[in-house]
Amino acid sequence: MALRDSDLNAWLVGGCVRDLLLDKECADVDIVSSEDPSDWARSWAKGRGRWFWLDEQRKQSRILLAGGISFDFAPLRAATITDDLKARDYTINAIAIAVNDPANLFDPLGGITDLNNRCLRMCSVAGFSDDPLRMLKGVRHAAVLSFTVEKNTIHAMIQQAQLLKLVAAERIREELLKIFGVRDLSGILQLLTETTIFQVLFGAPATNWTDTDFAVNHQSIDDRFMDFCSQTSLTLGKVLPQQRPLFHLAAFLIAYAPHSFKPISSRLRLSRAQQRLAKALYDDLPALWLQQLNNPLSDRQRALAVEQLHPGGAERIFFHGWCRQQLPEDLVIALLSAYEQQQEEGRIPDLVDGEGVAAYVGANNPAIGKLLQQVKSLEMTGELKTRAAALAWLQSQHFGFDKN
């Protein structure tokens, strides 16, 4: 049974209505009802998609269809649809369409006028205290839609920015990643500075920080980023687009608060994988490492050079070498190609494995790891090139180690 043919008194609301009125595609549909819509949603999902709870206590559920299209269902947040809309974040998101009468639009706060004027206006001052994350979401809406934030809304953000300290770090992180996925950051950075949101989240900026300079640099890096992903056949080029927002967030933190980078990244509760990548971007390419690239290198030596920068060696070379243009493009490609061809499960196989080293120094000897690393270091200098040479070197060294 179609929703419009059911007994439910329901409305389309939120971003899907906004996007519909802006003639944009929408893959996330929000539906509210004057009663609990969960049973209808669960029944309708059978044979069409997967139904699951988002918040059982609040009777909020989701249907996920093939292709990633989702339908979220929830009861009204207030006694009437008008009161529900007035309690939302921004007027452009406070428009509803009656499911059983699509020509009937509910727009109690003038959201359609604001859409036409490309203006972002809060529904009420209380909206930010109800959920302070709405301030960050507003910044993202303004950037993605190229809207201007109305002056009273900016003033309210300034007055209430400190409330963002009460928001869970995970929610802040996810909203920041969405923001830094936007290509043109110039307006976003100015807005986040003007509203003091940056200062609340990250403290005072570095003395040489300017949002204008960073926006220009960001766009240059993003151009390089996208060029690499579109031109290269490397596996890294296929993985990178998923990591693009994190690249840009880390680049911002490095520029904005270089001395506070580690505590800030920790405060944002980045996952272990995100922390490794963020640290790889934070750490510049070492001077001694760069010097060894001046020598002629075999493919294996290039692969080992990437491994030397682990964790995140490939990403580090891509970001600093390619995006920030600290290395010639052909050298970046040669290094990354060699690493992809030679690595096995994220590391370059040893000329001599641990068992081979143990034959000289004894099993479970703590020196094994150090010797394996020394062999790879000697490979980089060209002193060892074959397994036989590595075994001969080990034989010459083993007398200094206790096999027990």
Secondary structure as GFF3:
##gff-version 3
##sequence-region A 1 404
A	DSSP	three_ten_helix	3	5	.	.	.	ID=ss1
A	DSSP	beta_strand	10	13	.	.	.	ID=ss2
A	DSSP	alpha_helix	15	21	.	.	.	ID=ss3
A	DSSP	beta_strand	28	33	.	.	.	ID=ss4
A	DSSP	alpha_helix	38	45	.	.	.	ID=ss5
A	DSSP	beta_strand	49	55	.	.	.	ID=ss6
A	DSSP	beta_strand	60	65	.	.	.	ID=ss7
A	DSSP	three_ten_helix	66	68	.	.	.	ID=ss8
A	DSSP	beta_strand	70	75	.	.	.	ID=ss9
A	DSSP	alpha_helix	81	86	.	.	.	ID=ss10
A	DSSP	three_ten_helix	91	93	.	.	.	ID=ss11
A	DSSP	beta_strand	96	98	.	.	.	ID=ss12
A	DSSP	beta_strand	101	106	.	.	.	ID=ss13
A	DSSP	alpha_helix	111	116	.	.	.	ID=ss14
A	DSSP	beta_strand	119	120	.	.	.	ID=ss15
A	DSSP	alpha_helix	126	130	.	.	.	ID=ss16
A	DSSP	alpha_helix	133	145	.	.	.	ID=ss17
A	DSSP	beta_strand	148	149	.	.	.	ID=ss18
A	DSSP	alpha_helix	151	160	.	.	.	ID=ss19
A	DSSP	three_ten_helix	161	166	.	.	.	ID=ss20
A	DSSP	alpha_helix	169	179	.	.	.	ID=ss21
A	DSSP	alpha_helix	186	194	.	.	.	ID=ss22
A	DSSP	alpha_helix	197	202	.	.	.	ID=ss23
A	DSSP	alpha_helix	211	231	.	.	.	ID=ss24
A	DSSP	alpha_helix	235	256	.	.	.	ID=ss25
A	DSSP	three_ten_helix	258	260	.	.	.	ID=ss26
A	DSSP	alpha_helix	261	267	.	.	.	ID=ss27
A	DSSP	alpha_helix	272	282	.	.	.	ID=ss28
A	DSSP	alpha_helix	287	292	.	.	.	ID=ss29
A	DSSP	alpha_helix	299	308	.	.	.	ID=ss30
A	DSSP	alpha_helix	313	316	.	.	.	ID=ss31
A	DSSP	pi_helix	317	323	.	.	.	ID=ss32
A	DSSP	alpha_helix	329	342	.	.	.	ID=ss33
A	DSSP	alpha_helix	354	361	.	.	.	ID=ss34
A	DSSP	alpha_helix	367	381	.	.	.	ID=ss35
A	DSSP	alpha_helix	387	397	.	.	.	ID=ss36
A	DSSP	three_ten_helix	398	400	.	.	.	ID=ss37
###
